């Protein structure tokens, strides 16, 4: 997935089939300065939402046609990062549980206090921002990894494993001096400030 | 006869008179017995022989008391002696009913007339005896049948009258009629005149009109009205009245029956109230099943209202806000409050305990008015409802709440039948159609799981249900409502899968399209 972190200001996306609720949410969010986009159905949202736009999704769990849960599944298969806050009715607790298990960030019951919703939205936007920052960090690391030669990669893997230069030279049948040069190139290309930093970067990418 | 008779010698004459007398005796249907002053029988006619079972020669010289049962037998001689002494007649010249005794000891009712043979001393008596057993039986039968009539009237709360306005004929007013009206029997005044003051004021004009038509144009009536007795009790009376006219058109007789139908009316009222209560119960339990959908439907506008209101507050406290935003939000708040109110209003009018009220209403209107409630439930379950209304659908005479109850019940069943089918197939068609007889046919068609044989067989039975927590009364109540409206309710398989429920309501005669 390609992420363009600079594409837009974080936006609150609202999907609700009830136009009155939709309009009310739009006005509320605008009144506190959030950019808002509203959609009347899950399908409208899938058709209109650009994948890489930062923000969060406020989603009515119960809608005719595609339900909130179905939209959530669709977004999961697309590896969407967008945190989802579900709006639920009184009898919808089992559905809310299902939504949480499928990775929803939070849910809020109708009718709700505006501050409760706004707090959750702020949390969601923070989470989205940090998710996206982490993601772009990982992408940067991967790009740097791609600049390494196969030999440099070999040396780096052994360094990260905690082996001394002498041992690496023995393992790869190189002179200790050559290992030192490769190692310095690795630190430079990976923009690592220390061995510990290098290890952290490699682990972060490998975790995926 | 005496004028043609020829003169004759005295002895011949005496012989002839005796023969004639004998012939007379033998021809007489009544039995004749002649006794002397000591009650000894001197003569017994043939008829008397047959009546008592004796032959004349057996009785001549015997005391006549042999023909009487005790205690008359023992008393007879004394009575005769008393007469001979005082000459005050008790029996003579007066027909009396007595009890006589036959030879075999059996008794019979007899009418007896006794005459004194004049100019003879000591006196003799002639008794004419008539067997009145038959007459007595007839009389008793008459008395019995009158008693039975009275009893029947009593039991049936029925009273009748026969009156003769011209005074020619015996008027009759049965005692039950007076009792029914709480009147004391008096006079033979025209019953109608006695009834009218008792009629409930609300019915009086109508009754007065009917009585008047009967008087003036001999038009018969058959009507129900209420009466108020002096003690305030209310009775329902069914009165059928007729006038019988002579050839010249004059009314010669008024006949009529009054039937106290209070108990029947009360029973009917009770049955109707019971049906209303059951229908009401059905609506409440339907609403109970729809509670989640209704809560959702009220929650939506409340959520919008709360959110708009808070948004306005935030806008107003910010340095630069657009007035039209606040204005539009306030407009929305008003609308959403009405929307919530509308759901509650429909709900209230649906579940309110109320009198059944039939009114003339368009068949399509019934569907449209129901849609808000039906959609509430349908939306909640991801079901779409499509209306297919016939532009020719007639007016019907119906209680709109009860008919909507039927439709809503069918819609709910359809929704429940579709919970296991994919959402894109969850649709209900609500249709009106004019059938072959010109009546309106309502259809609720779904694409659900349909009905198997076993379910079909039991479908309309009370307490039969396929739903967990269902009462099993929905369809039974619906059926009774439709039947009470003169319609039919049935179901069949939907060719597209699922089931179709149909019911008819008779088009109102006043209907026009």
Interface residues (C-beta under 8 A of the other chain):
Chain A: X18 X20 X21 X23 X24 X25 X27 X28 X30 X31 X32 X62 X64 X65 X67 X87 X89 X90 X91 X110 X111 X112 X113 X114
Chain B: X292 X295 X296 X299 X300 X301 X302 X303 X304 X305 X306 X307 X308 X310 X311 X312 X314 X315 X318 X321 X325 X329 X332 X335 X336 X339 X379 X380 X382 X384 X423
